[in-house]
Amino acid sequence: PFGAGWDAAPCVVERPGRYPCLTVGWCVPVDDPVAAARCKPLAVLGHALTSPHAGSASDVLRTAGIAPLSAELEPCLTARAVSSAEGWALWELSLLMNPGAERRWREARDVLISAVGVASRGVPAHLAAEAKSLALLGWRYSSRAPSAIELSRDLQDEPSPPLALLTGHTFVGDAQTVADAATDAARRALSFSEAVVTLYCPSLDGLGPLAQLGPLLQPSAYAQQWGEIGSSLPLVAAPLEPLRPTPADA
């Protein structure tokens, strides 16, 4: 939805809560939706980039004091597809930051973009195999059978009936094929458009001139903007009552 060559200044959202959060997102073109459903390249890419191994993005950000070390905040770095449609997907990395680390958002942004750059040079096949094994285990020991809606969605994504149930729960293809698809997704993310950076923080104090950060969006404006492109955020008419911290933000 951003279009090729999209370039937006970082946004700052003032949000209650103790921990700041930085998201870096990309619009990733999808040429073959069936292949994407089978290989799930963005899921494998997210698995590769958020694994907290030595030398990972999480390890770098924690060593630098930007991301928290607390066990209860695991993982500090997550990935998800925010939205998808025929021809594109919105995919983002989300970083939970230490209190007060929001002023170092540029360092965190550079680490996350660099991590995607590393992945664009080749996602290891063993990480794809690991993601496939975890998906199979989750499916095997699922606490319930798939719902009718889930089965219907699986049939929409997979034209082959024998593969429909498998495609909906795990990865179809050998580890190298799945890893190559994730590598291609990273390349597409970096080449199609600039990253969309959003910083959520409890206070704007200490961030410096807002002109250097990009536009400031209040929660009501943020909900309206993203609601227009199908986000799950509700449309809220101004004026908006002050937001109260939720248990997740506290």
N, C-alpha and C positions, 0 to 999 in steps of 0.2 A: 504493500500500500504506500510505501514511502517513495517508490520510484527509483530508477537507476540514478546514481549520483547524488542522492539525498544527503544533505549536510546540515545538521542542526546543532546549535549551541547547547551545552549542557543545561539541564533544568535543575532547579533547587526547589524541593518541597519541604515546607516546615510541617513536621509531624510529631505528635507527642510520643514519648517513649525514651528509654534510656540509651538504646543502641542506635547509632546512625546506620544507614544502609545505602550501598551504592549498587546501582544496576547498570549494566552495559549490554545493550541489545542490538541485534542486527535483523534486517529483513533478508531472508535467504530464499532465492528463487528455487522452485521445485519444478523440474521439467517432466518427470515421470512419477506420478503419484502412487502407482502400483509398486514400483521399485522402492520408493520412500517408505511405503507401508511395510514392505518385507524387510528391508535393511535397517530402517529407523536410524538414519545417519545422525540426526541431531541428538537422539538419546545416547548413542554410543559416544559422540563427541562430548556431551555433558558428563558422561561417566568418566571419560579419560581426563577431563580437565578438573573435575572436582574431587578426584581421589586424593586423600591426604597423605601421599607417600613422600619420602624424602626428596626434596628438590621440586616438589609440585608448587602450583600457584598458592595453594593454602599454606604450605610450609614457608614460602617466601614472605607472604603477607603477615604470617604470625611472627616470624623471626624479626621482621621490621617493626613489630609492635602495632601494626595497623588493624589486624584481625585478632579477636580474643582467643585465649588458650583454654578457657573454661570448658570442662567436659560436657556440661549441660547445654552448651551452645553448639555442639557438634551437629551437622557440619557448618563451618562458617561460610563456605562457598557452595552454592547450589546452581543448578541449571534447569531451565524448563522452556518448553514451547508455549509462549503466551497465547498465541492464536495461529490458526492456519486455515488456508483455503486452497482452492485449485490454483496452483501456480506460484504460491509463496507461503512462507511461514515466518512468524515473528519469534525469535529465539533470544533468550537473554541469560547472562550470568548475574547472579545476585550475591553480593558480599555483605555479610554482617561485620560491622566495624567496632573497634573499641570506642567507648565514650571519649569524646574529644578528638578522635582521629579523623573527623570529617574534614578538617582543614588540610589533610593530606590526601584528599580524594584524587588529585592528579596522579600521584604515585600509584595508587591502587588501580586507577583506570589504565595506566600504562602497563601494569603487570598483567591485567586481564586480557588486554588486546594483544600483548606479546604472547600470552599463552595460546591464544587462538592462532597466532602466527606460527608458533611451533607445531601445533597440530596440523596446520596446512602443509607442512613438509612431510607428514606421514604419521597417521595414528597406528601404533603397534597392533599387530594382529592379536597378541595375547590379551590386550585390553578388550577387544571385541569378543574374544572367546570367554573372557570373564563375565562380561555383561550378558552374554547369551546364557551362560550357566546360571547366573543369578535369576534371570527371567524364568528359566525353566523350573528352577526350584520354587520360585514364588507361585508359579502356575500350578505345579504339582501339589503343593501344600496349601493351596488357597482354601479359605474357610467356607467358600460358597461356590455354587455353580454360576456360570455367566448368565446375566439377565437377557431377556428378549431384546432389549434396546442395544446391549453390547453385541449380541450376535448379529443384529441388523446392521450395526455400524461396521462390524468385521466384514460382512458381505459387500458393503459399499466399497471398502478399501481393497478387497481381494476378489478378483473375478473368478478365481479357481476355487470351486467348492471344497475340494480336498484340502486346500491350504487355508481356507477361510478361518477356521478356529485357531490354527497354528499362528497365522500372521497377526492375529489380534493379541497374542500373549507373549510372543517371543520373536526371535530374529530368524528369517528364512535365508539360508545361504551359508557358505563356509566362512570361517573367521576372517580370512583375508579379503573376501568380497565385501563383508560388512565393514571392515576397517577402511578399505578404499573408498567406500561411500561416505564414511565420516570425514575422511581427508578431503574429499571433494566438497562436502558441505562447508568445511572451514574455509576453503579457498573461495567458494561462492560468497560466503558471508563477508569476507574482507574485500572482495573485488566489486561487489554490487553497489554498496553504499557505505557511507561513514557510520560508525557506531553511534547509537543514541544513548547518551549518558544521563542518568537521573540520580540525584543525591537527595536522600531523605534524612533530615536531621531534626533534633528537638529544638534547636535554636540556631539563629543565623549569626549570632555573636562569634567573632573571630574568623569568619569566612572571608573577610576583606570586601572590597567593592563588588556589589552584585553585578556590575557591568562586566566584570572579568569572568563571571561564572555563567552568564547567560540568563534567560528569563526566569523570573521567580513565579511559581504557580502556587496559589493557595489551594487547599484541598478541594474546594468547590469547583474551581476552574479545571483542576486536574481531572476530576471525575467527569466533567462535561467533555473535555477534549478526548479522553480515551473512550468514553462511552459512545462517541460517534463512530468509532471504528470497531465496535463489537466487543469492547472489554467487558469483563464481569463487574467492573465498578459501576455502581448505580449513578444515574443522573440526579444531581441534587440542585434544586433551584436556590439561587442566592436570595437573601443572605443565609449562610450556613452557620449553624450553632457550633461553638467550639467543640472539637473532638475530644472525647475522653479516652485516656489510655486503656487498652484492653489487656487482659492477662498476658497475651503474647508480646505486647509492647513493654509491659512493666518490667 
